[in-house]
Amino acid sequence: MDSNTSASSPEATSSSTGSVVIAWLFVGIPLLWGVSQTFIKALALFK
């Protein structure tokens, strides 16, 4: 194994971290919206 792999370099880590954050936001925001809409519609069933 080479000690200079891109996974251990700080530049790759910060870039990778940014990509992960963007990916989670891309998935998380619509997911939260969908869960909230489902919750709101489910509350209407119990009124």
VENKAUR-V327834 format. One record per pair of residues at least 12 apart in sequence whose ideal C-beta (glycine too) atoms are under 10 Angstrom apart, sorted by the first residue. I is the first residue (numbers start at 1). J is the second residue. D is the distance in Angstrom with one decimal. If there is no record, write none. Layout:
BEGIN
i: (I	I)
j: (J	J)
d: (D	D)
END
This chain:
BEGIN
none
END
